[in-house]
Amino acid sequence: MTTQKQTQGIDFATLSLRDALDLAVLIEEEARDRYEELAAQLILHRTPAAAAFFTKMMRVEEIHRKQLFEQRQRSFGNHPVMVTREMIYDVEAADYDEVRMNMTHRDALEVALRSEIKAHRFFEQALKIVPSVEVKKLFTELCEEEITHQALVKAELMKLDPEKPGDRDDFSDDPVAQ
């Protein structure tokens, strides 16, 4: 199951609402941080459109993280956090190996779309396991949020001109004699 590969030490059958909120905050944080890393890599590779999109997605993830964190604070105050970053891996975060130095804006959008789909699948799978009505409600909302994020990315994709053959080569240097 997807949730087991992406989490370690989390028992979804006994997950409390507090722990589910902490998990959700960490998932958004992980995605935000990965988008920031990818944007920095693409700035170095001089692919500004792709970098700018990853920066935009970083901001989207941060807004969602803040909303979830505030919800957690309102509901549970400063009660200890039991779910840690070490317990999750690539739940929503884009895979590192998807970034290339000749990445186009379209490529960046497609990476982000795959990440949002991956997160949606994670919460769908978790919904099948969690018995708590409160946690089911939260995970249902998170599924809907991931669909909203997917729609945002798809809308951006629709704005782009179709990619022409050779577009990727525009980012490569010509070979140099040694």
C-alpha positions as CSV (number, residue, x, y, z in Angstrom):
1,M,0.0,0.0,0.0
2,T,1.2,3.5,-0.9
3,T,0.7,4.9,2.6
4,Q,3.0,2.3,4.2
5,K,5.8,3.0,1.7
6,Q,5.6,6.8,2.4
7,T,5.3,6.6,6.1
8,Q,7.1,4.8,8.9
9,G,5.8,4.3,12.4
10,I,2.3,5.8,11.7
11,D,-0.6,3.5,12.5
12,F,-3.5,4.8,10.4
13,A,-5.9,2.5,12.2
14,T,-5.4,4.4,15.4
15,L,-4.5,7.9,14.0
16,S,-5.9,10.7,16.1
17,L,-7.1,14.0,14.6
18,R,-4.2,15.8,16.3
19,D,-1.7,13.4,14.7
20,A,-3.5,13.6,11.3
21,L,-3.2,17.3,11.4
22,D,0.5,17.1,12.3
23,L,1.0,14.6,9.4
24,A,-0.8,16.9,7.0
25,V,1.3,19.9,8.1
26,L,4.5,17.9,7.6
27,I,3.4,16.7,4.1
28,E,2.8,20.3,3.0
29,E,6.1,21.3,4.6
30,E,8.0,18.5,2.8
31,A,6.4,19.5,-0.5
32,R,7.2,23.2,0.1
33,D,10.8,22.5,0.9
34,R,11.2,20.2,-2.2
35,Y,9.8,22.8,-4.5
36,E,12.2,25.4,-3.0
37,E,15.1,23.0,-3.6
38,L,14.0,22.3,-7.2
39,A,13.5,26.0,-7.9
40,A,17.1,26.7,-6.7
41,Q,18.5,23.9,-8.9
42,L,16.7,25.3,-11.9
43,I,17.9,28.8,-11.3
44,L,21.4,27.4,-11.4
45,H,20.6,25.7,-14.7
46,R,19.2,28.9,-16.1
47,T,15.7,27.7,-16.7
48,P,13.8,30.6,-15.1
49,A,10.3,29.7,-16.2
50,A,10.5,26.3,-14.6
51,A,12.1,27.8,-11.5
52,A,9.5,30.4,-11.2
53,F,6.7,27.8,-11.4
54,F,8.3,25.7,-8.7
55,T,8.6,28.9,-6.6
56,K,4.9,29.5,-7.1
57,M,4.1,26.0,-6.0
58,M,6.3,26.5,-3.0
59,R,4.1,29.4,-2.0
60,V,0.9,27.4,-2.5
61,E,2.2,24.6,-0.3
62,E,3.2,27.1,2.4
63,I,-0.2,28.7,2.4
64,H,-1.8,25.3,2.8
65,R,0.7,24.4,5.5
66,K,-0.1,27.5,7.5
67,Q,-3.8,26.9,7.3
68,L,-3.4,23.3,8.6
69,F,-1.0,24.5,11.3
70,E,-3.5,27.2,12.5
71,Q,-6.3,24.6,12.5
72,R,-4.0,22.3,14.6
73,Q,-3.2,25.2,17.0
74,R,-6.9,26.1,17.4
75,S,-7.9,22.5,18.1
76,F,-4.9,21.3,20.2
77,G,-2.9,24.3,21.2
78,N,0.7,23.3,22.2
79,H,0.1,19.6,22.8
80,P,3.2,17.7,21.8
81,V,3.7,16.7,18.2
82,M,4.0,12.9,17.9
83,V,4.4,12.7,14.1
84,T,7.8,13.8,12.9
85,R,9.3,14.6,9.5
86,E,11.4,11.4,9.7
87,M,8.2,9.4,9.6
88,I,7.2,10.6,6.1
89,Y,9.0,10.3,2.7
90,D,7.9,11.8,-0.6
91,V,4.2,11.8,0.2
92,E,3.6,14.9,-2.0
93,A,7.1,16.1,-2.7
94,A,8.3,15.9,-6.3
95,D,11.0,13.3,-7.0
96,Y,14.5,14.7,-7.1
97,D,15.3,12.7,-10.3
98,E,12.6,14.4,-12.2
99,V,14.6,17.7,-12.5
100,R,16.9,18.1,-15.5
101,M,19.0,21.0,-16.4
102,N,17.1,21.4,-19.7
103,M,13.7,21.4,-18.1
104,T,11.0,23.4,-19.7
105,H,8.2,25.3,-18.1
106,R,5.8,22.5,-19.3
107,D,8.1,19.9,-17.7
108,A,7.9,21.7,-14.4
109,L,4.2,21.8,-14.6
110,E,4.0,18.1,-15.3
111,V,6.3,17.3,-12.4
112,A,4.0,19.4,-10.1
113,L,0.9,17.7,-11.5
114,R,2.3,14.2,-10.8
115,S,3.2,15.3,-7.2
116,E,-0.4,16.6,-6.6
117,I,-1.8,13.3,-8.0
118,K,0.5,11.4,-5.7
119,A,-0.7,13.3,-2.7
120,H,-4.3,12.7,-3.6
121,R,-3.7,9.0,-3.9
122,F,-2.0,9.0,-0.5
123,F,-5.0,10.5,1.2
124,E,-7.4,8.3,-0.8
125,Q,-5.5,5.2,0.5
126,A,-5.4,6.6,4.0
127,L,-9.2,7.1,3.9
128,K,-9.6,3.4,3.5
129,I,-7.7,2.7,6.7
130,V,-8.6,5.4,9.2
131,P,-11.7,4.6,11.3
132,S,-12.0,8.0,13.0
133,V,-14.8,10.1,11.5
134,E,-12.9,13.3,12.3
135,V,-9.8,12.0,10.5
136,K,-11.8,10.8,7.6
137,K,-13.3,14.3,7.3
138,L,-9.9,15.9,7.4
139,F,-8.5,13.5,4.8
140,T,-11.5,14.0,2.6
141,E,-10.8,17.8,2.7
142,L,-7.2,17.1,1.9
143,C,-8.2,15.0,-1.1
144,E,-10.3,17.9,-2.3
145,E,-7.4,20.3,-1.7
146,E,-5.1,18.2,-3.8
147,I,-7.7,18.2,-6.6
148,T,-7.8,22.0,-6.4
149,H,-4.0,22.0,-6.7
150,Q,-4.2,19.7,-9.7
151,A,-6.7,22.1,-11.3
152,L,-4.3,25.0,-10.7
153,V,-1.5,23.1,-12.5
154,K,-3.8,22.0,-15.3
155,A,-4.9,25.5,-15.9
156,E,-1.3,26.7,-16.1
157,L,-0.6,23.8,-18.6
158,M,-3.5,25.0,-20.8
159,K,-2.1,28.5,-21.0
160,L,1.2,27.2,-22.6
161,D,1.7,26.9,-26.3
162,P,2.3,23.4,-27.4
163,E,5.9,22.3,-27.0
164,K,7.7,22.2,-30.3
165,P,10.4,19.7,-31.1
166,G,13.8,21.1,-30.1
167,D,12.4,23.3,-27.3
168,R,14.5,21.3,-24.8
169,D,17.6,21.9,-26.9
170,D,17.2,25.6,-26.4
171,F,18.5,25.1,-22.9
172,S,21.6,23.1,-23.9
173,D,25.0,24.4,-24.8
174,D,26.5,23.4,-28.1
175,P,29.4,20.9,-27.8
176,V,32.8,22.5,-27.5
177,A,36.0,21.1,-29.0
178,Q,38.4,19.9,-26.4
